[in-house]
Amino acid sequence: MTELTRISIVSTAESAIKKLQKAQIPVYNCKKEGANFIFCVKDKDIKKVFAIFAKPCYNICIESASRKNRFLKNLVLRAGLIVGAIIFVVVAFISDYYVLKIEVNGSGGYLESIVREIVTEEGAGEWKPFSALDKPVACGRILSLPQVTFCNIQKRGSVLVIDVEVDEAYTESAAREPLVSDVSGTVKNIVAICGTAAVIPGDTVSRGDVLIYADMQVGENRVESIAVGYAEIECLRTGEYLAPDDSEESIKEAYASLFIEEEIISASHKLSHVDGGVRIELSVTYLHRISINLT
């Protein structure tokens, strides 16, 4: 009998079926549950389905099939076997009910740190019940990460397995170096989606300082990865401008001479009269953003 996988997606049935028919993917057992459209496809079509609904707005995930619990039917009279049976049941219950280990697999393995953070925020964790995880929300958040095209979360025994696939063209072209500051200033925000942040908000950095390392901590070891993320740095730029007068137009031209196209936090100027006109001394604080491997 052909194996079918049950998939849930936030979409109208008409829109989803139209996309699936266009891709010549047969669907089975279709039904609506609130905002979710639920259907089954053959196992060989799973990745095609996720590629079709790759946009985060669809919030697509695979629904796990329920597992059958097995209980011992017969108990022998000998105390030793009874104790052994009780221990077996307890261990089986713990391993089947609780998550004892989390694994991140697939071509998106370099996103392990942020994937673990997402599932932890949505209820998963070692020695926590699998039912505590809000799987649809976790899947949706993982699919919203840069270039992620497929996500499947399932429990295999006591292991929570998260399969993450990314666009192969992206991984081949991704920069393999750390994110390095191209300005001097104060870090206001640092977001390391992948890799390890080298600074925290409030740190003072200079041009050439590393902001996000292209590696990450896995257990007790640091492993090579790629840096994905961005930093926002508060910078100060000063300058002087000689104008014929202190008119509003002259002051605007003075600020324009600094060529600042980013978000301005604060600006001030001081006027002093000189031979032939006015010297305008400028001081502008602005927010500079720098990123790596974000599209």
C-alpha positions as CSV (number, residue, x, y, z in Angstrom):
1,M,0.0,0.0,0.0
2,T,1.3,3.4,-0.9
3,E,2.5,5.4,2.1
4,L,0.7,8.8,2.5
5,T,1.9,11.8,4.5
6,R,-0.6,14.2,6.1
7,I,0.2,17.9,5.6
8,S,-1.4,20.9,7.2
9,I,-1.2,24.4,5.6
10,V,-2.8,27.8,6.4
11,S,-4.5,28.5,3.1
12,T,-7.8,28.3,1.3
13,A,-8.6,24.9,-0.2
14,E,-9.2,26.4,-3.6
15,S,-5.8,28.2,-3.7
16,A,-3.8,25.2,-2.4
17,I,-5.5,22.6,-4.7
18,K,-4.9,24.9,-7.7
19,K,-1.2,25.1,-7.0
20,L,-0.9,21.4,-6.5
21,Q,-2.8,20.5,-9.6
22,K,-0.6,22.9,-11.6
23,A,2.4,20.9,-10.3
24,Q,0.6,17.6,-11.2
25,I,0.7,16.4,-7.5
26,P,-2.2,14.1,-6.6
27,V,-3.8,14.8,-3.2
28,Y,-5.9,12.6,-1.0
29,N,-8.2,12.9,2.1
30,C,-8.7,16.6,1.9
31,K,-10.5,18.5,4.6
32,K,-10.7,21.9,6.3
33,E,-10.1,22.6,10.0
34,G,-10.5,26.3,10.8
35,A,-7.9,28.2,8.8
36,N,-6.0,25.0,8.0
37,F,-6.3,23.0,4.8
38,I,-5.3,19.4,5.5
39,F,-4.5,16.8,2.8
40,C,-2.4,13.8,2.1
41,V,0.3,13.3,-0.6
42,K,2.6,10.5,-1.5
43,D,6.0,10.5,0.3
44,K,7.8,11.2,-3.0
45,D,5.9,14.5,-3.4
46,I,6.6,16.0,0.1
47,K,9.6,18.2,-0.9
48,K,7.7,19.4,-4.0
49,V,4.8,20.5,-1.9
50,F,7.1,22.4,0.5
51,A,8.8,24.1,-2.4
52,I,5.5,25.2,-3.8
53,F,4.4,26.7,-0.5
54,A,7.8,28.0,0.5
55,K,6.6,31.5,1.5
56,P,6.3,31.9,5.3
57,C,2.7,33.1,5.0
58,Y,1.5,29.6,4.2
59,N,2.8,28.1,7.5
60,I,3.0,24.6,6.3
61,C,4.0,21.5,8.3
62,I,3.7,17.8,8.4
63,E,1.3,16.3,10.9
64,S,2.8,13.3,12.7
65,A,0.8,10.1,12.7
66,S,-0.2,9.0,16.2
67,R,1.8,6.2,17.6
68,K,0.3,3.1,19.2
69,N,1.2,2.4,22.8
70,R,1.9,-1.1,23.7
71,F,1.4,-2.5,27.2
72,L,2.4,-5.8,28.7
73,K,-0.6,-8.2,28.7
74,N,0.7,-10.8,30.9
75,L,2.4,-10.6,34.2
76,V,4.2,-13.5,35.7
77,L,4.1,-14.3,39.4
78,R,7.8,-13.9,40.1
79,A,8.7,-10.6,41.8
80,G,11.8,-10.2,39.8
81,L,10.0,-10.2,36.5
82,I,7.3,-7.9,37.8
83,V,9.9,-5.3,38.9
84,G,11.6,-5.7,35.5
85,A,8.3,-5.2,33.7
86,I,7.6,-2.1,35.8
87,I,11.0,-0.7,35.0
88,F,10.5,-1.4,31.3
89,V,7.2,0.3,31.3
90,V,8.6,3.4,33.1
91,V,11.6,3.6,30.7
92,A,9.4,3.1,27.7
93,F,6.9,5.7,28.8
94,I,9.7,8.3,29.5
95,S,11.4,7.7,26.2
96,D,8.1,7.8,24.3
97,Y,6.6,10.7,26.1
98,Y,9.6,13.0,26.8
99,V,12.2,14.5,24.5
100,L,15.7,13.4,25.6
101,K,17.7,14.8,22.7
102,I,17.3,17.3,19.9
103,E,18.9,16.9,16.5
104,V,19.0,19.3,13.5
105,N,19.6,17.7,10.2
106,G,19.7,18.6,6.5
107,S,21.4,21.2,4.3
108,G,20.2,23.8,6.8
109,G,22.3,22.3,9.6
110,Y,24.3,25.4,9.8
111,L,21.2,27.1,11.2
112,E,21.2,24.8,14.2
113,S,21.7,27.4,16.9
114,I,18.7,29.6,15.8
115,V,16.6,26.5,15.0
116,R,17.2,25.2,18.6
117,E,16.4,28.6,19.9
118,I,13.1,28.7,18.0
119,V,11.9,25.3,19.1
120,T,12.9,26.1,22.7
121,E,10.8,29.3,22.7
122,E,7.9,27.3,21.3
123,G,8.0,24.7,24.2
124,A,10.5,22.0,23.2
125,G,13.4,21.0,25.3
126,E,15.2,18.0,26.8
127,W,13.2,16.3,29.5
128,K,10.0,18.1,28.3
129,P,7.0,16.3,26.8
130,F,6.8,16.4,23.0
131,S,3.2,17.7,23.3
132,A,4.5,20.9,24.9
133,L,5.9,21.9,21.5
134,D,3.7,24.2,19.3
135,K,4.9,22.5,16.1
136,P,3.0,24.5,13.5
137,V,4.3,27.8,14.9
138,A,7.9,26.4,15.2
139,C,7.7,25.2,11.6
140,G,6.5,28.5,10.4
141,R,9.2,30.4,12.2
142,I,11.9,28.1,10.8
143,L,10.5,28.4,7.3
144,S,10.8,32.2,7.6
145,L,14.6,32.0,8.1
146,P,16.8,33.1,5.1
147,Q,16.6,30.6,2.1
148,V,14.9,27.8,4.1
149,T,12.6,25.8,1.8
150,F,11.6,22.8,3.8
151,C,11.1,22.0,7.5
152,N,9.9,18.8,9.2
153,I,9.7,18.3,12.9
154,Q,9.0,14.8,14.3
155,K,9.8,12.7,17.3
156,R,11.7,9.5,16.7
157,G,11.7,7.6,20.0
158,S,13.1,10.0,22.5
159,V,14.8,12.2,19.9
160,L,13.2,15.4,18.5
161,V,14.4,15.4,14.9
162,I,14.2,18.7,12.9
163,D,15.0,18.4,9.2
164,V,15.8,21.7,7.6
165,E,16.6,22.2,3.9
166,V,17.8,25.4,2.2
167,D,18.2,26.6,-1.3
168,E,21.4,24.9,-2.6
169,A,22.3,27.9,-4.8
170,Y,22.3,30.1,-1.6
171,T,24.6,27.8,0.3
172,E,27.1,27.6,-2.6
173,S,27.2,31.4,-2.9
174,A,27.1,32.3,0.8
175,A,30.1,34.3,2.1
176,R,32.2,32.1,4.4
177,E,33.9,35.0,6.3
178,P,32.8,36.7,9.5
179,L,30.8,39.9,9.6
180,V,33.3,42.7,10.0
181,S,32.4,46.3,10.9
182,D,33.0,48.9,8.2
183,V,32.6,51.8,10.6
184,S,33.5,52.9,14.1
185,G,30.8,53.5,16.7
186,T,28.6,51.9,19.4
187,V,26.7,48.7,18.9
188,K,23.0,49.3,19.3
189,N,21.7,45.9,18.1
190,I,23.3,42.6,17.0
191,V,21.4,39.7,15.5
192,A,23.3,36.5,14.8
193,I,20.9,34.1,12.9
194,C,23.8,31.8,12.4
195,G,27.3,32.0,13.7
196,T,28.3,33.6,17.0
197,A,27.9,37.2,18.0
198,A,31.3,38.7,18.9
199,V,29.8,41.9,20.5
200,I,26.8,42.9,22.6
201,P,24.8,46.1,22.5
202,G,26.7,48.9,24.1
203,D,30.1,47.7,22.9
204,T,32.4,50.2,21.2
205,V,33.8,48.9,17.9
206,S,36.3,50.2,15.3
207,R,36.4,49.7,11.6
208,G,37.7,46.1,11.0
209,D,36.4,44.6,14.2
210,V,34.6,41.3,14.0
211,L,30.8,41.5,14.8
212,I,29.7,37.9,14.0
213,Y,32.1,34.9,13.9
214,A,31.6,32.3,11.2
215,D,31.4,29.4,13.7
216,M,29.2,28.2,16.5
217,Q,29.2,26.3,19.7
218,V,28.0,22.7,19.5
219,G,28.3,20.9,22.8
220,E,31.8,21.5,24.1
221,N,33.3,22.2,20.7
222,R,33.2,25.1,18.2
223,V,32.5,24.1,14.6
224,E,32.9,25.9,11.4
225,S,29.7,27.5,10.1
226,I,28.7,30.6,8.2
227,A,27.8,34.0,9.6
228,V,24.2,35.1,8.9
229,G,22.8,38.2,10.5
230,Y,23.2,42.0,10.9
231,A,24.4,44.7,13.3
232,E,23.2,48.3,13.9
233,I,25.9,50.7,14.9
234,E,25.5,54.2,16.2
235,C,28.0,56.5,14.5
236,L,29.1,60.1,14.7
237,R,30.1,62.2,11.8
238,T,31.3,65.8,12.0
239,G,32.3,68.4,9.4
240,E,32.5,72.0,8.4
241,Y,30.9,73.9,5.7
242,L,31.5,77.5,4.4
243,A,28.3,79.2,3.3
244,P,27.7,82.8,2.1
245,D,25.1,83.3,4.8
246,D,23.2,81.6,7.7
247,S,20.0,81.1,5.8
248,E,17.9,77.9,6.1
249,E,19.0,76.9,2.6
250,S,22.7,77.2,3.5
251,I,22.2,75.0,6.6
252,K,20.4,72.4,4.5
253,E,23.3,72.4,2.0
254,A,25.7,72.0,4.9
255,Y,24.0,68.9,6.2
256,A,23.7,67.5,2.7
257,S,27.5,67.8,2.3
258,L,28.0,65.0,4.9
259,F,26.3,62.5,2.5
260,I,24.4,60.7,5.2
261,E,21.6,58.5,3.7
262,E,20.9,56.4,6.8
263,E,18.6,57.0,9.8
264,I,19.6,60.1,11.6
265,I,19.3,59.9,15.4
266,S,20.3,63.5,16.2
267,A,21.9,66.5,14.5
268,S,23.3,69.9,15.6
269,H,25.3,72.7,14.2
270,K,27.1,75.8,15.3
271,L,27.5,79.0,13.3
272,S,30.5,81.4,13.3
273,H,31.0,84.4,11.1
274,V,34.2,84.5,9.0
275,D,35.5,86.6,6.2
276,G,33.3,86.2,3.2
277,G,30.5,84.3,4.9
278,V,29.6,81.8,7.7
279,R,31.3,78.7,9.0
280,I,28.8,75.9,9.8
281,E,30.2,73.3,12.2
282,L,28.1,70.1,12.0
283,S,27.6,67.1,14.3
284,V,25.3,64.2,13.2
285,T,24.6,60.9,15.0
286,Y,23.2,58.2,12.7
287,L,22.4,54.5,12.7
288,H,24.5,52.4,10.3
289,R,23.3,48.9,9.4
290,I,25.6,46.1,8.1
291,S,24.7,42.6,7.3
292,I,26.0,39.3,5.9
293,N,24.3,36.5,3.9
294,L,20.9,38.1,4.1
295,T,18.8,38.7,1.0
